[in-house]
Every structure is written in C-alpha cells, then in structure tokens.
Amino acid sequence: MYALARPLLFRLDPERAHDLTLRSLDSLHRAGMTRLVARRPAPLPTRAFGLEFPNPVGLAAGLDKNGEHIDALFDLGFGFVEIGTVTPRAQEGNPKPRMFRLPRQRGIINRLGFNNLGVDVLVRNVEQSRNRGKGLLGINIGKNKATPNEIAEGDYMYGLSRVYPLADYVTVNISSPNTAGLRELQEEQQLRRLVSILREEQERLGAKHGRRVPMLVKIAPDLTDADIDACARVLTELEVDGVIATNTTVSRTAVEGQKHADETGGLSGRPLMGQATTVLRMMRTRLPESIPLIGVGGILSGADAVTKTSAGATLVQLYSGLVYRGPSLVHDCVEAMRRRKEAPSSDPLRPKP
C-alpha cells in the first residue's frame, strides 16, 4: 500500500508529506486498520539499559516531536518509539523550506531546528496516549535556541525533570547540527560538566519517583577520532546508561554535486550509513560492555540493521528509511535481526574468532 502512496507523497513538499502521513496513520489506528500498511513482527525480546524491549527495532527521534502520534506509531510494530526532540519552551524552528529529499541517493536533508510545542504539551500528549503496552517510550530532550550554551544545563535539567515520570528512557540530544552551537556541548570539558550535572539530577529524580529511568546521550557522526576518544572517556567515567550513534551529518561527501546537496542542515538516509556505522563501531571498542549502543543512520533494509548489530549495536532505530521503504521496513529489520540471533555463525559480518 505504501508503494502506491509514495509517488503521490513525493510530489508534495517533504514537510507537508510528513504531516499528511502522520495524520493518515492516526486515522488508520482509530479505525483499527493499521494492518493494511504494517505487518507486526513476532516478539524478539532484547534487554538493554536494564529494560526489556519487545523487539530491538525502534523509531528515532524527530518524526513525532510532540508525542502526538504515539499510539499509531506503536501499531507499526516498533519495539520502542522515541519522541522529541522537545525543548522547555515552544519554538518554531528554522524558516521554511527546511526539508529536502535526495531520491536518487535515498537521503534527506533537514534543518528543522527543534521545532516543537514545548515540553508541557508533550507531557499532556504522553499522558493521554493509550497504547503504551506495545513497546517502550523514549523521550529526547534538547535546549531552546535562545538559551546560551553556558547555561544550557538549566534547559536539560528542566526537560529531564518534566519527562522523567513518563519515559522508559530519556535521550540527551547534544548533536543536532540545526541549533547553532549545540554540538559544542560534545567538547570534552563541556560534555563532562553537562552530563555530570544531569547524572546527579537523574539520581535525585530516581529517589524522588522510586524508579531509575535510564539516560542516554546521542552523538554526532562528524566527530574526529580524538573527539570520539574524549567522548567515550567522559561517558564511561560518568557511567551513562547508553549511547545513540548517530545523529545526522553535515558532510556532503556522499552526495556531492547532487540536487539539494548544497542545502544546509543534517543529511540522513543511505548516504549516512557508512559514516554513522564507523562511529558506532569506534564507540563500541571504546566503551565498556555495560554501556549499550543504539545504532541509527542509513538503515534501509534488514541487512543494514544486521550491519549495525555487527558493528556493536544492541538496538537500532529507523527514520529516513521509512520515507523510502515504508512501514514494512520495521518487520524486515526485526526478522533479519532474528535470523542473525538464531544463526550468528552464518552472519558474514560477524568477526571471526
């Protein structure tokens, strides 16, 4: 069904097509007809961050920034859904147009800029969702554009405190390229200061609410080897619960000379696959096994999901691949990961002893 709808959607502005797709999913969910577009995979329980995931394939942040479509998205078969990025106060994001497709490369460039309705709206939407039993919910938090990096911890602490009671895990987004200066928070000293403050707040909130909610950090794919070393060192020292590798890239090497390649913003989809997987693999070799990784960036097939697990991911996330493949991608990824788990010796990407 999605194969029939995609040509029509691709005639629309990408952001308009995005909104129309989500509204259509909501309509199918309310009518109990999501099965027309999505085949739910059989369970593949996977444990990470002290949590039991129904299956290891999740939705990456950015698709549902305000938590308005949680129930419909779980109907697609995801083991977990990550909503956001949400900021303390509502903000419009960057001027339109701010999304661009690169169909030949199966990529997307976006410079949305954390457009969202604010954390209070997201909290109300999560409280009203009814379908949480089908998977786990992650909430991705960021800072407002107008908040200087010097006091960014205030925005992150407020976001963490507001979403903590409702989230199964929380992701700290310091890697979007679309908020000026945000990636500077990945520099070693700034990263240590911010994550240290948030770890203390995480423990305080855990005591207050009587449960510990894992906190993950999402990193960029454009880090140098030295940056990766420093990042891994800080995250190990501060004992974060997990790492998401990676966000979108500002590099245009994979799409140089193509239409829209000169647009500013983060590039995702197929062109990101190699770069994101390299960073994932490097982080896996530098982090202790006690810190699991989520692999995201460029997954357009079940084989791509297996490549991420071979590089060290425990879980994977999808976003741009859904634009090009549709909801069937979720089922394909779960089944490919199931086959690898049941017959790991047949995986050609599996390291030889």
Summary of the structure (lengths in Angstrom):
residues: 353
radius of gyration: 18.8
end to end distance: 43.8
largest distance: 54.0
contacts: 1261
relative contact order: 0.14
helix: 44%
strand: 17%
